[in-house]
Amino acid sequence: MSAEQGFEVREKLASLEAALLQDTPGMPELLRDIHRTLKADPDVVTLLSEEECSILVQGLKQVTKTEIATKAVKKKPKKALKNIGLEDL
């Protein structure tokens, strides 16, 4: 793990944060560069703060147009087979 890679990732995250605020079209390239750097040296991830990780997640959410689930969806309880009658069919 090199300090230079950590600095490089932080610099790109700052650019990503600015791109998020201005909604610039360069976000996919920034995310690709950050991914390439982190994939080459996964130890760099341990240098990132929660805020920096949050910027990365926000960029991914915006570029991929997805929302990350924040809570579990509750399913309706099913009736036991012994309690099912003709009215349920």
PyRosetta script that sets phi, psi and omega in degrees:
from pyrosetta import init, pose_from_sequence

init()
pose = pose_from_sequence("MSAEQGFEVREKLASLEAALLQDTPGMPELLRDIHRTLKADPDVVTLLSEEECSILVQGLKQVTKTEIATKAVKKKPKKALKNIGLEDL")
pose.set_psi(1, 128.2)
pose.set_omega(1, 179.4)
pose.set_phi(2, -112.5)
pose.set_psi(2, 148.6)
pose.set_omega(2, 178.5)
pose.set_phi(3, -65.7)
pose.set_psi(3, -29.2)
pose.set_omega(3, 179.4)
pose.set_phi(4, -63.7)
pose.set_psi(4, -41.4)
pose.set_omega(4, 178.4)
pose.set_phi(5, -65.9)
pose.set_psi(5, -39.2)
pose.set_omega(5, 177.5)
pose.set_phi(6, -62.3)
pose.set_psi(6, -42.9)
pose.set_omega(6, 177.7)
pose.set_phi(7, -64.3)
pose.set_psi(7, -41.3)
pose.set_omega(7, -179.9)
pose.set_phi(8, -61.5)
pose.set_psi(8, -43.6)
pose.set_omega(8, 179.5)
pose.set_phi(9, -65.5)
pose.set_psi(9, -43.6)
pose.set_omega(9, 179.1)
pose.set_phi(10, -62.2)
pose.set_psi(10, -39.0)
pose.set_omega(10, 178.5)
pose.set_phi(11, -63.8)
pose.set_psi(11, -42.8)
pose.set_omega(11, 178.9)
pose.set_phi(12, -67.8)
pose.set_psi(12, -35.7)
pose.set_omega(12, 176.9)
pose.set_phi(13, -65.3)
pose.set_psi(13, -37.0)
pose.set_omega(13, 176.4)
pose.set_phi(14, -64.9)
pose.set_psi(14, -40.0)
pose.set_omega(14, 176.6)
pose.set_phi(15, -65.2)
pose.set_psi(15, -38.5)
pose.set_omega(15, 178.9)
pose.set_phi(16, -64.8)
pose.set_psi(16, -41.1)
pose.set_omega(16, 178.8)
pose.set_phi(17, -62.2)
pose.set_psi(17, -42.3)
pose.set_omega(17, 177.4)
pose.set_phi(18, -64.5)
pose.set_psi(18, -39.5)
pose.set_omega(18, 179.3)
pose.set_phi(19, -65.7)
pose.set_psi(19, -35.5)
pose.set_omega(19, 177.3)
pose.set_phi(20, -63.9)
pose.set_psi(20, -40.8)
pose.set_omega(20, -178.3)
pose.set_phi(21, -71.0)
pose.set_psi(21, -32.6)
pose.set_omega(21, -177.6)
pose.set_phi(22, -100.4)
pose.set_psi(22, -5.6)
pose.set_omega(22, -179.3)
pose.set_phi(23, 54.3)
pose.set_psi(23, 51.8)
pose.set_omega(23, -179.7)
pose.set_phi(24, -84.2)
pose.set_psi(24, 154.0)
pose.set_omega(24, -177.3)
pose.set_phi(25, -76.0)
pose.set_psi(25, -2.5)
pose.set_omega(25, -177.5)
pose.set_phi(26, -85.4)
pose.set_psi(26, 4.0)
pose.set_omega(26, -176.5)
pose.set_phi(27, -61.5)
pose.set_psi(27, -43.3)
pose.set_omega(27, -179.8)
pose.set_phi(28, -58.2)
pose.set_psi(28, -38.0)
pose.set_omega(28, 179.0)
pose.set_phi(29, -68.4)
pose.set_psi(29, -40.7)
pose.set_omega(29, 177.2)
pose.set_phi(30, -61.7)
pose.set_psi(30, -44.9)
pose.set_omega(30, 179.4)
pose.set_phi(31, -63.4)
pose.set_psi(31, -39.2)
pose.set_omega(31, 178.5)
pose.set_phi(32, -63.4)
pose.set_psi(32, -43.1)
pose.set_omega(32, 178.8)
pose.set_phi(33, -64.2)
pose.set_psi(33, -43.2)
pose.set_omega(33, 178.7)
pose.set_phi(34, -62.8)
pose.set_psi(34, -43.8)
pose.set_omega(34, 179.5)
pose.set_phi(35, -61.1)
pose.set_psi(35, -44.2)
pose.set_omega(35, -179.3)
pose.set_phi(36, -60.8)
pose.set_psi(36, -43.0)
pose.set_omega(36, -179.6)
pose.set_phi(37, -66.3)
pose.set_psi(37, -44.9)
pose.set_omega(37, -179.5)
pose.set_phi(38, -67.8)
pose.set_psi(38, -33.7)
pose.set_omega(38, 178.9)
pose.set_phi(39, -69.8)
pose.set_psi(39, -36.6)
pose.set_omega(39, 179.5)
pose.set_phi(40, -67.3)
pose.set_psi(40, -34.6)
pose.set_omega(40, 179.8)
pose.set_phi(41, -143.2)
pose.set_psi(41, 86.5)
pose.set_omega(41, -177.2)
pose.set_phi(42, -59.5)
pose.set_psi(42, -19.9)
pose.set_omega(42, 179.8)
pose.set_phi(43, -65.5)
pose.set_psi(43, -21.2)
pose.set_omega(43, 179.3)
pose.set_phi(44, -62.3)
pose.set_psi(44, -29.4)
pose.set_omega(44, -179.7)
pose.set_phi(45, -58.5)
pose.set_psi(45, -34.4)
pose.set_omega(45, -178.5)
pose.set_phi(46, -67.0)
pose.set_psi(46, -17.1)
pose.set_omega(46, 179.2)
pose.set_phi(47, -83.3)
pose.set_psi(47, -15.7)
pose.set_omega(47, -175.4)
pose.set_phi(48, -80.1)
pose.set_psi(48, 141.1)
pose.set_omega(48, 176.9)
pose.set_phi(49, -82.5)
pose.set_psi(49, 171.5)
pose.set_omega(49, 177.4)
pose.set_phi(50, -62.3)
pose.set_psi(50, -37.5)
pose.set_omega(50, 179.5)
pose.set_phi(51, -64.0)
pose.set_psi(51, -40.8)
pose.set_omega(51, 179.5)
pose.set_phi(52, -67.7)
pose.set_psi(52, -39.5)
pose.set_omega(52, 176.1)
pose.set_phi(53, -64.3)
pose.set_psi(53, -37.0)
pose.set_omega(53, 179.3)
pose.set_phi(54, -64.1)
pose.set_psi(54, -39.9)
pose.set_omega(54, 177.3)
pose.set_phi(55, -60.7)
pose.set_psi(55, -43.5)
pose.set_omega(55, 179.5)
pose.set_phi(56, -61.9)
pose.set_psi(56, -44.6)
pose.set_omega(56, 179.4)
pose.set_phi(57, -64.5)
pose.set_psi(57, -42.0)
pose.set_omega(57, 178.7)
pose.set_phi(58, -61.8)
pose.set_psi(58, -40.6)
pose.set_omega(58, 177.4)
pose.set_phi(59, -63.4)
pose.set_psi(59, -44.0)
pose.set_omega(59, 178.4)
pose.set_phi(60, -62.9)
pose.set_psi(60, -41.5)
pose.set_omega(60, 179.5)
pose.set_phi(61, -62.5)
pose.set_psi(61, -41.5)
pose.set_omega(61, -177.5)
pose.set_phi(62, -71.6)
pose.set_psi(62, -42.2)
pose.set_omega(62, -177.8)
pose.set_phi(63, -70.1)
pose.set_psi(63, -40.1)
pose.set_omega(63, -177.1)
pose.set_phi(64, -87.6)
pose.set_psi(64, -7.6)
pose.set_omega(64, -179.3)
pose.set_phi(65, 56.8)
pose.set_psi(65, 43.5)
pose.set_omega(65, 178.3)
pose.set_phi(66, -122.7)
pose.set_psi(66, 159.3)
pose.set_omega(66, 176.4)
pose.set_phi(67, -119.9)
pose.set_psi(67, 134.4)
pose.set_omega(67, 179.6)
pose.set_phi(68, -87.8)
pose.set_psi(68, 132.5)
pose.set_omega(68, -178.9)
pose.set_phi(69, -61.4)
pose.set_psi(69, 131.7)
pose.set_omega(69, -179.9)
pose.set_phi(70, -102.4)
pose.set_psi(70, -15.4)
pose.set_omega(70, 176.1)
pose.set_phi(71, -150.0)
pose.set_psi(71, 156.9)
pose.set_omega(71, -178.8)
pose.set_phi(72, -73.8)
pose.set_psi(72, 144.9)
pose.set_omega(72, 177.3)
pose.set_phi(73, -87.0)
pose.set_psi(73, 130.3)
pose.set_omega(73, 179.8)
pose.set_phi(74, -89.0)
pose.set_psi(74, 133.5)
pose.set_omega(74, 177.7)
pose.set_phi(75, -92.7)
pose.set_psi(75, 148.7)
pose.set_omega(75, 176.6)
pose.set_phi(76, -69.4)
pose.set_psi(76, 137.6)
pose.set_omega(76, 179.3)
pose.set_phi(77, -65.7)
pose.set_psi(77, 140.0)
pose.set_omega(77, 179.1)
pose.set_phi(78, -88.0)
pose.set_psi(78, 148.9)
pose.set_omega(78, 176.7)
pose.set_phi(79, -75.8)
pose.set_psi(79, 143.9)
pose.set_omega(79, 174.5)
pose.set_phi(80, -68.3)
pose.set_psi(80, 146.2)
pose.set_omega(80, -177.2)
pose.set_phi(81, -57.0)
pose.set_psi(81, -34.0)
pose.set_omega(81, -177.9)
pose.set_phi(82, -71.2)
pose.set_psi(82, -16.7)
pose.set_omega(82, -179.5)
pose.set_phi(83, -98.5)
pose.set_psi(83, 2.6)
pose.set_omega(83, -178.5)
pose.set_phi(84, -87.1)
pose.set_psi(84, 132.9)
pose.set_omega(84, 179.1)
pose.set_phi(85, -121.3)
pose.set_psi(85, -173.1)
pose.set_omega(85, -179.4)
pose.set_phi(86, -63.9)
pose.set_psi(86, -31.9)
pose.set_omega(86, -178.8)
pose.set_phi(87, -67.0)
pose.set_psi(87, -22.1)
pose.set_omega(87, 179.1)
pose.set_phi(88, -79.3)
pose.set_psi(88, -19.8)
pose.set_omega(88, -177.7)
pose.set_phi(89, -86.1)
pose.dump_pdb("model.pdb")
